[in-house]
Amino acid sequence: MKYTDEFKHEAFRLHRSETSEIEKAAREIGVAPESLRRWVSQDSIDLGQAEGLTTAERGGPSA
């Protein structure tokens, strides 16, 4: 299933503001914990907070 960038950004916000537990945040928004973990990791790369290929460098519209 594809999720919109807006949905993913809301997931990042929820994860960062309300809990540091990925499993709990994922359950609250109805996604698999590994999906949220990948999105958070890619978002950190996109924000320059972690090393790796950015979404733009990967050539994709979303993580």
TIPA-506542 format. One record per atom (N, C-alpha, C, CB): residue number from 1; residue in one letter; atom name; x, y, z. Coordinates in steps of 0.02 Angstrom, whole numbers, m for minus. Glycine has a CB too. Layout:
<rs>
k_r_a_X_Y_Z
NUM_A_CA_X_Y_Z
...
</rs>
This chain:
<rs>
k_r_a_X_Y_Z
1_M_N_42_m59_0
1_M_CA_0_0_0
1_M_C_45_62_0
1_M_CB_m48_0_61
2_K_N_27_110_m41
2_K_CA_64_173_m44
2_K_C_31_224_3
2_K_CB_66_201_m117
3_Y_N_74_259_39
3_Y_CA_50_312_83
3_Y_C_72_379_56
3_Y_CB_75_302_156
4_T_N_31_430_65
4_T_CA_48_496_40
4_T_C_104_527_82
4_T_CB_m13_542_41
5_D_N_139_574_53
5_D_CA_191_610_90
5_D_C_161_645_150
5_D_CB_227_661_44
6_E_N_100_672_143
6_E_CA_66_706_198
6_E_C_55_657_256
6_E_CB_m1_736_174
7_F_N_33_597_240
7_F_CA_22_546_292
7_F_C_87_530_327
7_F_CB_m9_483_261
8_K_N_141_522_289
8_K_CA_206_506_317
8_K_C_231_562_362
8_K_CB_257_493_262
9_H_N_222_625_341
9_H_CA_244_681_382
9_H_C_205_684_448
9_H_CB_235_747_344
10_E_N_141_667_445
10_E_CA_101_664_506
10_E_C_128_608_551
10_E_CB_26_652_490
11_A_N_148_553_521
11_A_CA_177_497_559
11_A_C_242_519_593
11_A_CB_189_436_513
12_F_N_284_557_557
12_F_CA_346_582_586
12_F_C_331_627_646
12_F_CB_388_620_533
13_R_N_282_671_637
13_R_CA_264_718_690
13_R_C_240_679_752
13_R_CB_209_766_665
14_L_N_197_631_741
14_L_CA_172_591_796
14_L_C_229_556_831
14_L_CB_119_541_772
15_H_N_271_525_794
15_H_CA_327_488_823
15_H_C_373_534_863
15_H_CB_368_453_768
16_R_N_388_591_836
16_R_CA_436_636_869
16_R_C_405_675_928
16_R_CB_464_685_819
17_S_N_341_691_924
17_S_CA_313_734_976
17_S_C_281_695_1034
17_S_CB_262_779_946
18_E_N_253_638_1021
18_E_CA_215_604_1072
18_E_C_249_542_1102
18_E_CB_150_584_1045
19_T_N_293_512_1065
19_T_CA_324_451_1089
19_T_C_387_436_1052
19_T_CB_276_392_1083
20_S_N_433_404_1084
20_S_CA_493_381_1050
20_S_C_487_308_1033
20_S_CB_556_395_1092
21_E_N_432_278_1049
21_E_CA_421_207_1034
21_E_C_388_199_966
21_E_CB_378_174_1089
22_I_N_426_174_919
22_I_CA_401_166_851
22_I_C_340_120_850
22_I_CB_455_140_805
23_E_N_343_66_887
23_E_CA_288_18_886
23_E_C_222_50_908
23_E_CB_304_m41_931
24_K_N_225_91_961
24_K_CA_165_124_985
24_K_C_139_175_935
24_K_CB_179_159_1052
25_A_N_183_216_907
25_A_CA_162_266_857
25_A_C_133_231_796
25_A_CB_222_311_837
26_A_N_165_177_773
26_A_CA_141_141_714
26_A_C_71_113_727
26_A_CB_190_83_695
27_R_N_62_84_784
27_R_CA_m4_56_802
27_R_C_m57_111_801
27_R_CB_m2_22_871
28_E_N_m40_170_828
28_E_CA_m88_225_831
28_E_C_m110_249_762
28_E_CB_m58_283_870
29_I_N_m65_245_713
29_I_CA_m84_269_646
29_I_C_m101_211_598
29_I_CB_m28_310_616
30_G_N_m94_150_621
30_G_CA_m115_92_582
30_G_C_m67_70_528
30_G_CB_m180_107_552
31_V_N_m2_76_542
31_V_CA_48_52_493
31_V_C_95_3_528
31_V_CB_88_112_463
32_A_N_131_m35_488
32_A_CA_180_m82_516
32_A_C_238_m43_547
32_A_CB_205_m130_461
33_P_N_263_m65_604
33_P_CA_319_m31_635
33_P_C_379_m23_589
33_P_CB_340_m68_697
34_E_N_394_m73_549
34_E_CA_451_m68_504
34_E_C_441_m13_451
34_E_CB_464_m135_470
35_S_N_379_m4_429
35_S_CA_366_51_381
35_S_C_381_118_413
35_S_CB_292_49_357
36_L_N_356_129_473
36_L_CA_368_192_508
36_L_C_443_201_521
36_L_CB_328_196_573
37_R_N_476_147_541
37_R_CA_548_150_554
37_R_C_586_173_491
37_R_CB_574_81_577
38_R_N_568_145_433
38_R_CA_601_165_370
38_R_C_585_238_354
38_R_CB_577_120_311
39_W_N_523_259_364
39_W_CA_504_329_349
39_W_C_542_377_393
39_W_CB_429_339_358
40_V_N_547_362_457
40_V_CA_583_405_504
40_V_C_657_408_485
40_V_CB_574_380_577
41_S_N_685_351_468
41_S_CA_755_349_448
41_S_C_767_392_385
41_S_CB_777_277_435
42_Q_N_723_384_335
42_Q_CA_731_422_273
42_Q_C_720_497_286
42_Q_CB_681_398_220
43_D_N_673_514_329
43_D_CA_661_584_346
43_D_C_723_615_378
43_D_CB_600_591_392
44_S_N_756_577_422
44_S_CA_817_602_454
44_S_C_871_615_401
44_S_CB_843_551_506
45_I_N_876_572_352
45_I_CA_924_582_297
45_I_C_904_644_258
45_I_CB_926_520_251
46_D_N_841_650_240
46_D_CA_818_707_201
46_D_C_829_774_237
46_D_CB_744_700_184
47_L_N_826_773_304
47_L_CA_836_834_344
47_L_C_910_847_358
47_L_CB_798_828_409
48_G_N_953_802_334
48_G_CA_1025_811_345
48_G_C_1048_790_414
48_G_CB_1044_882_334
49_Q_N_1006_753_450
49_Q_CA_1023_731_517
49_Q_C_1056_662_519
49_Q_CB_960_730_560
50_A_N_1058_629_462
50_A_CA_1089_563_457
50_A_C_1119_556_387
50_A_CB_1037_506_471
51_E_N_1167_511_381
51_E_CA_1199_500_316
51_E_C_1160_451_275
51_E_CB_1271_475_327
52_G_N_1162_460_210
52_G_CA_1129_415_163
52_G_C_1103_454_104
52_G_CB_1072_378_197
53_L_N_1072_418_57
53_L_CA_1044_450_m2
53_L_C_977_482_16
53_L_CB_1034_398_m59
54_T_N_970_545_m3
54_T_CA_907_580_8
54_T_C_854_553_m39
54_T_CB_915_656_m2
55_T_N_792_570_m25
55_T_CA_737_550_m69
55_T_C_749_576_m139
55_T_CB_669_575_m41
56_A_N_772_639_m145
56_A_CA_786_668_m211
56_A_C_841_630_m246
56_A_CB_805_743_m204
57_E_N_893_612_m210
57_E_CA_948_574_m240
57_E_C_926_505_m262
57_E_CB_1006_569_m191
58_R_N_879_476_m227
58_R_CA_852_411_m246
58_R_C_807_416_m308
58_R_CB_814_381_m188
59_G_N_785_478_m322
59_G_CA_742_488_m380
59_G_C_670_472_m368
59_G_CB_767_448_m436
60_G_N_649_470_m305
60_G_CA_580_453_m289
60_G_C_544_510_m256
60_G_CB_577_392_m246
61_P_N_478_511_m260
61_P_CA_438_563_m229
61_P_C_431_555_m154
61_P_CB_371_566_m259
62_S_N_441_494_m128
62_S_CA_433_484_m56
62_S_C_478_428_m33
62_S_CB_359_468_m40
63_A_N_487_425_32
63_A_CA_531_375_63
63_A_C_500_306_59
63_A_CB_546_392_135
</rs>
